[in-house]
Amino acid sequence: MALFAGISDWVARRLNQHSETARLDLEQAYEAALYICALESEYAGGRSLQRLPPQLSSQQRSWLQAELRQTLRTLHRHRQRYVRRQPVQLQAGLALGRPGMRSPTISYEKLQLIDQVLERYGQPPTHVSTPDSSPLMTSKNNVKPTPNPEGEDEYLISQTSFLPRSIFGAFADLRQQLDPKAEDQLVQNFRSRKGKTLIALRFVLLLILVPLLTQQISKSFIVGPIVDRLRSEDPEAIFLNFQMEEEAFVKLNQYQQLLRFQHYLKEAPPLTEAEIDERVREKAEEIAAEYRHESSNAIKNIFADLISAAAFAILLISSREEIQLLKSFIDEVVYGISDSAKAFIIILFTDVFVGFHSPHGWEVILESIARHFGVPENRSFIFLFIATFPVILDTIFKYWIFRYLNRISPSAVATYRNMNE
């Protein structure tokens, strides 16, 4: 009995290992399908990448075709591996007493998306068996795919044979492991991905540092001296708008009232009216210098920000390849996080920008922008902006969830709805 129990445990561990491998193949095929869907949504308006819009450049077309070929090979390879190992996965569930090791609903959704992508590019999927031997997925297209040199073995394995497909799969995996170039290819792929990641991160730093440094340097060494020289020729130009003048008047009036209040309470030495007027005049000159500097700083900000925006635009125009790598890096990061994390980020974003407390944040942002450029705060415009812009943003966000996210990651949408309730 002990020997039989040991053999049973060993068999169960082996079957469980095969089951985990099949699950990883399904996840990698699903991520490849999501990446293709993201490329279709971004560059082809949700249509097939074989019909690209004419406004794309030849460089973008070449990059998209290369990405499509590589991703389709990855998708087809992991899909075929999952097909070969899926019967073993079902046996593992029965042997371990857990026939429902994977959620059939989630697996069905992922397989459905994978098969839809394969059918769009002329590669009909292979049938997958369920525990009750009923087909989980059926192909809507009986056209045979055109085998390519790299996927010819996998295509032949997928056809009906007098031997089990798992035997061919075992030999294919063994051949891949014994291939003397496999290690070099793995190292090369790792270095390529590492280089792309470093380029994307460096480009993100450039997008942040170039505008900031350009704004500060131009403001201190180019715009600043010119503005100071021009405004020094007109000493009466103190305030940029009436709001600054009202604030200065309020400050001066408060200071004068404070002096009289301290004099009446005898908290300060007694002052004559002439001395009070002298102190008020000194305070007025101090306030005038403060607002003259604030007005000059607002004018400097306008021109320095324009120069910074021009530098940012030049950086974007001259870095198209880096932008493509950054998009790929962002796609990998987004598709790599779990559905619950995606739902959490979505809820956080919506609550901050269009949630119940967002009007106060928008009001602070608009007031800060107005003061930064020396523009008077228009309360009517601020209230109108708060009443309309978050609503428009919320509508666009809901349309994005309905139009794109619901197709790319339906499980994330379901998680988002459950968390939002």
C-alpha positions, 0 to 999 in steps of 0.5 A: 500500500505504501508503494502504491501511495508513493507511485500515486503521489509521484504521478499526481505531482507529474500531472500537476506539473503538466497542468501548470505548464498548460496554464502558463501556455494559455496565459502567454497565448492570451497576453499575445492575443491582447497585445495584437488587439491593442495594436489593432485598436491603436493603429487600425481602428479595431480592424485587422493589421493586414488593412492598415490606414494610409496615413501611417508611414512606411516605418510604422508599417514595417514595425507593425508587420514585424510585431504582428509576425512575431506575436502571431508566432508566439500566439500560435506556438503557445496555443498549440502547446496548450492543445497538446497539454490540455488533456494532461491538464484534465487528467491532472485534475481528475487524479488530484480529485480536482476536476475544476482546476481551472475556472472554465468560464475564464479559460473559455473567455481567454480561448475565445479571444485567442481563437478570434485573433487566429481566425482574423489572420487565417489561422483557424484554431485547434479544438480543445477538449473539456472534461466531459469530452465535449468541444470547448471551442469550435472553429468557424473557419475550415480554411487550413492555415498556410504553414510557414517554415517556423511553424510547420512542425506545429501545424503538422502536429495539429492535424489528425494522427494515428499517434497521440499529439502529446508524443509529438509535443514531447519530441518537439520540446526535447528537440528545442531543449537540445538545440545548441542555439537555444541558449544563445537565442534565449540570451539574445532575446533577453538582451533585446528586451532589456535594451528596449526597456532601458531605452523606454525608461530613458525616454520617459526621463527625457520627457520629464527632464527636458521640459523642466530644465528648458523652462528653468534655464530659459527663464533664468538666463534668456527670458528673465534678463529681457523682462527685467530690463524692459520693466525697469524702464517703466517703474509704474508698471506694478500690477498685471491685473486688477486682482493683484491691485485689490490684494495689495490694497487689502494687505496695506489696509490690514497693516494700517488697521493692525498698527492702530489696534496695537496702539489702542491696546498699548502693546506698542510704543505710542505713535503719532499720525506722522509716524503711522503714515511713515510706516504705512508708506514703507509697507506700501513700497514693500508690497509694491516691490513684492507685486512687481516681482510677482508680475515679472515672474508671471510674464517670464513663466509665459515665455519660458513655458512656450519655449519648454513646450517647443522643446517637448514637441521637438523631442516628440517629433524626433523620437518616433522610434522611442515612442514606439518602444515606450508604447510597447513597454507600457503595453507589457506593463499594463497587460502584465498586471492582474485584473484586480490591479487594473480595476483598482487603478481605474477606480482610483483614476476616476475618483480623483478626476471625476469623483465626488470630491474632484471639483475642489481639486479642479478649482485649486488647479485652475486657480494655480494656473491662473496665478502662474500666468498672471491671469485674473481668476474668473469664478464664472469660468472656473464653475463652468469648467468644473460643471462640464469638463469632469462630465465630459471626461467621465463620458469619454472614460465610460465609452473607452471601457465599453469600446476597447477595454471590454474587448481587450480584457473582459475579466478586468471590466467584470472585476471593475464593476464588482469593485465599483459596486 
